[in-house]
Amino acid sequence: MIRRLDATTAPAALLPSFDRRRLRPRILHIGPGAFHRAHQVPATDAANAAWGDWGIAGLSLKSDRLARALTPQDGLYTLVARDMEGCDLGLCASLLSVRGPSQEKSSSNWLDGIFLSVPLAIVSLTVTEKGYCARDRSLDLDHPDIAADLRGEAPPQSAVGLIARGLAARHRHGLPPLSIMSCDNLPANGALLRDLVLAFAAEVDDRLAAWIAAEVAFPASMVDRITPATTDALLREVTEAHGLHDAAPVVAERYSAWVIEDRFAGDRPAWERGGARIVADVAPFEAMKLRMLNGTHSLLAYAGALAGHELTRDAVADPALAALARAHLAAAAATLPPVPGVETAAYAEELLQRFANPALGHRTAQIAIDGSQKLPQRIFAPALETLQRGGSPATYSFATASWMHWIEQTGPVIDDPRAAELHAAVAGAAADDAVARFSTLADLIPSDLAAAPTWRQTVAADLAALRGGGMAATLAKRRWA
């Protein structure tokens, strides 16, 4: 029988160069999925190698799966980093524990205990766009998770409710404030999270809200590392490499970037040692990543899936889709302010190479989920700016039409919190009517964009073309220059 990876069996040569015993739970991370474990944890490992003591306690709000996988492994797991030049394999060690909702419910004092812990300095999040329970950047008080948390039900169901509850405990006990850091792909993610937590706190206790506003820090951040889902093939590969069973390995590209706003209430890890940039203003980097990388990723996900490509690398290897992606990158770059130290044309070419990485199997279906939460900032906001500047929205309208056609082709089972209304808006309607229905969906397409005749006409024309001839035939007739 193959032994399981844990603190006693882990190969010393693959462990980071620090003594795990000195780590304390100084970071609570909500949402310790694959991206967090491919991005923030290895950066924290690098900080700890410089005599840091930054242990991470992970908390999954919706699933016990990771807790079941990582608890027997003492939080250790394998990170496989790949690009066209080769593969690196090592163990990540700063994640000390992971709890799931079942454990949280069975030991309700744990959450208060960690928030009242003196070493705790940072709460970070990777809960995806939908995990913020926001509509139009405001707290959705009718969201079932928010409503349950406002009623005081335990354990907390939402990240916002959990953070507000934890901060309330610190406030009651006179403990120092924390830094609350979003690591999700949302514009001005620090300011957004601050507004949401303040809105929740104001519903509970005005004095708590005032303390949070005055003392708690919400640094913004931009995160960037392509991290495909873990597959059975990866599990087998890691088992063969170690001679041990790792139930939760992660695979990612070698490339990793992290830009963090220099706005902390107290101490923080030396993440610079893991390649992070600490800056006064994250906004230019954030806009570049959301519009160029994420926007093109979404475009390739829908157009690639409709063209029959399961993997992003295959989509970008398709000459017609590569031309579309290159045109979209140029259109997105034209909406950006100057980005310190970055030349956007070179960044665009770098992105195409990263998308084409043959060592990664990033599925278009994985990128395609939750389009209603992603496209407002990735596609619709820059499309509106492009129109307002007198530019052509061609690639943005094509991305939107591709999303709509993908919805009707996939059916109402799409993985999106607004799946039913999205499918109802497009299914069985003529192209013009489908675009009109989409334009009236709340908190989706900006009203000025939805009302623009050029936008409606181009999206409807693209949707009609896709319905009539399919993706390959439609792209064969298009020129993006």
JOBELQUI-V651204 format. One record per residue. N is the residue number from 0. SS is DSSP state (H for helix, E for strand, - for the rest). Layout:
# JOBELQUI-V651204
N_SS, N_SS
This chain:
# JOBELQUI-V651204
0_-, 1_-, 2_-, 3_E, 4_-, 5_-, 6_-, 7_-, 8_-, 9_-, 10_-, 11_H, 12_H, 13_H, 14_-, 15_-, 16_-, 17_-, 18_-, 19_H, 20_H, 21_H, 22_-, 23_E, 24_E, 25_E, 26_E, 27_E, 28_E, 29_E, 30_-, 31_-, 32_-, 33_H, 34_H, 35_H, 36_H, 37_H, 38_H, 39_H, 40_H, 41_H, 42_H, 43_H, 44_H, 45_H, 46_H, 47_H, 48_-, 49_-, 50_-, 51_-, 52_-, 53_E, 54_E, 55_E, 56_E, 57_E, 58_E, 59_-, 60_-, 61_-, 62_-, 63_-, 64_H, 65_H, 66_H, 67_H, 68_H, 69_H, 70_H, 71_-, 72_-, 73_-, 74_-, 75_-, 76_E, 77_E, 78_E, 79_E, 80_E, 81_E, 82_E, 83_-, 84_-, 85_E, 86_E, 87_E, 88_E, 89_E, 90_E, 91_E, 92_-, 93_-, 94_E, 95_E, 96_E, 97_E, 98_E, 99_-, 100_H, 101_H, 102_H, 103_H, 104_H, 105_H, 106_-, 107_-, 108_H, 109_H, 110_H, 111_H, 112_H, 113_H, 114_H, 115_-, 116_-, 117_-, 118_-, 119_-, 120_-, 121_E, 122_E, 123_E, 124_E, 125_-, 126_-, 127_-, 128_H, 129_H, 130_H, 131_H, 132_-, 133_E, 134_E, 135_-, 136_-, 137_E, 138_E, 139_-, 140_-, 141_-, 142_-, 143_H, 144_H, 145_H, 146_H, 147_H, 148_H, 149_H, 150_-, 151_-, 152_-, 153_-, 154_-, 155_-, 156_-, 157_-, 158_H, 159_H, 160_H, 161_H, 162_H, 163_H, 164_H, 165_H, 166_H, 167_H, 168_H, 169_H, 170_H, 171_H, 172_-, 173_-, 174_-, 175_-, 176_-, 177_-, 178_E, 179_E, 180_E, 181_E, 182_-, 183_-, 184_-, 185_-, 186_-, 187_-, 188_H, 189_H, 190_H, 191_H, 192_H, 193_H, 194_H, 195_H, 196_H, 197_H, 198_H, 199_H, 200_H, 201_H, 202_H, 203_H, 204_-, 205_H, 206_H, 207_H, 208_H, 209_H, 210_H, 211_H, 212_H, 213_H, 214_H, 215_-, 216_E, 217_-, 218_-, 219_-, 220_E, 221_E, 222_E, 223_E, 224_-, 225_-, 226_-, 227_-, 228_-, 229_-, 230_-, 231_H, 232_H, 233_H, 234_H, 235_H, 236_H, 237_H, 238_H, 239_H, 240_H, 241_H, 242_-, 243_-, 244_E, 245_-, 246_-, 247_-, 248_-, 249_E, 250_E, 251_E, 252_E, 253_-, 254_-, 255_-, 256_E, 257_E, 258_E, 259_E, 260_E, 261_-, 262_-, 263_-, 264_-, 265_-, 266_-, 267_-, 268_-, 269_-, 270_H, 271_H, 272_H, 273_H, 274_-, 275_-, 276_E, 277_E, 278_E, 279_-, 280_-, 281_-, 282_H, 283_H, 284_H, 285_H, 286_H, 287_H, 288_H, 289_H, 290_H, 291_H, 292_H, 293_H, 294_H, 295_H, 296_H, 297_H, 298_H, 299_H, 300_H, 301_H, 302_H, 303_H, 304_H, 305_H, 306_-, 307_-, 308_-, 309_-, 310_E, 311_H, 312_H, 313_H, 314_H, 315_H, 316_H, 317_-, 318_H, 319_H, 320_H, 321_H, 322_H, 323_H, 324_H, 325_H, 326_H, 327_H, 328_H, 329_H, 330_H, 331_H, 332_H, 333_-, 334_-, 335_-, 336_-, 337_-, 338_-, 339_-, 340_-, 341_-, 342_-, 343_H, 344_H, 345_H, 346_H, 347_H, 348_H, 349_H, 350_H, 351_H, 352_H, 353_H, 354_H, 355_-, 356_-, 357_-, 358_-, 359_-, 360_-, 361_-, 362_E, 363_H, 364_H, 365_H, 366_H, 367_H, 368_-, 369_-, 370_H, 371_H, 372_H, 373_H, 374_H, 375_H, 376_H, 377_H, 378_H, 379_H, 380_H, 381_H, 382_H, 383_H, 384_H, 385_H, 386_H, 387_H, 388_-, 389_-, 390_-, 391_-, 392_-, 393_H, 394_H, 395_H, 396_H, 397_H, 398_H, 399_H, 400_H, 401_H, 402_H, 403_H, 404_H, 405_H, 406_H, 407_H, 408_H, 409_H, 410_-, 411_-, 412_-, 413_-, 414_-, 415_-, 416_-, 417_-, 418_H, 419_H, 420_H, 421_H, 422_H, 423_H, 424_H, 425_H, 426_-, 427_-, 428_-, 429_-, 430_H, 431_H, 432_H, 433_H, 434_H, 435_H, 436_H, 437_H, 438_H, 439_H, 440_-, 441_-, 442_-, 443_-, 444_-, 445_-, 446_H, 447_H, 448_H, 449_H, 450_-, 451_-, 452_H, 453_H, 454_H, 455_H, 456_H, 457_H, 458_H, 459_H, 460_H, 461_H, 462_H, 463_H, 464_H, 465_H, 466_H, 467_H, 468_H, 469_H, 470_H, 471_H, 472_H, 473_H, 474_H, 475_H, 476_-, 477_-, 478_-, 479_-, 480_-
